Amino acid sequence: MASSSEALYTRQVSNYLGELERGDVAAICVLFTPDAQIFSPFLGWMRPAPFFAKVNAASGESRITLSTSASARWGPDVRPVTSSMTGG
């Protein structure tokens, strides 16, 4: 049975991925603290709103799925994400 902190983490990640999939920049930003910074190797350090606006503008329709089998292989702290994009 999952601990309450693990369940909270899972819910938070699920909410984040759902909003990311929908491209809802405002809803994504609510999930971050007011002083949050995102690092991108291509864009450097950015605040969440402009970062996710750029991600949304550059992305087509997508479906994001958590891969649960990898955590068994690499440990419980590794939660890889796979993404597929359709459209353009």
N, C-alpha and C positions, 0 to 999 in steps of 0.2 A: 504494500500500500504506500502511496506517495506521501511524503511529509507535506505539511501545509505550506512551507516555503517553496517546495518543489512544485506544488500545485499552483501557487501564485505565479511563480516564474513561467510555468507552462502557459497559464492564461495570458500573462503579459506578452510573451512571444507570439502566441496565437493572435492576440489583438493587433500587435504590430504588423505581423505578416498579412493579416486580413486587410488592414488599412493600406498597406503598401500595395497589395494586389489591386485594390480599388483605385489607387492613386489619389487618395484623400489626404492632401498635404496638411490641412488644418487638423484633422483627426490624428495623424501621425505625430505632429508637433506637440499635441496635448500629452502624449505618452512620455515626453522628455521633460527634464527639469528646466526651469527658465534660463539657467546659465549653461545649458548643454552645448557641446561642440562636437561636430562629426569630423572625422578625418577621412579623406579620400586621397589615395595615392595620385589621382589625376587632378584634383581640385584643391588639395591642401585642407586646412582647417576651416570649417564653415559652421554657421548657426544652422539648426535643423530646417527652418522654413526655406531659405534659399537652396540648401542642399537637396531637400526632397522635391522642391519645385523643379530643379534641374533633372533629377532622376525621373520624375514624372514626365517631363517634356521629352526626354530622350528615350522613353520606354513605350513599347506597344502594349497591347493587352497581354497580361501574363497570368500564370497560375503558379503559385509557390507552394511547395510541399515539403514538410519536415521529413527527414530521413531518420527513422528510429533505429535501423539496424546498425548504423555507424557507431552509436553510443556504446553498444555492446563490444564493438571492436576496439575503440579508442578510449573508452572510459565514459563515465556519466556526465562529465563536464563538456564533452564535445557533442554539439548538436548541429550537424551540417544541414544546410538548406539547399534544395535544388530548385531551379526556376526554369520555366519554359516560357518563351514569348511567342505569341501569334500575332498576326496583323502587322502593322508597321507604321 
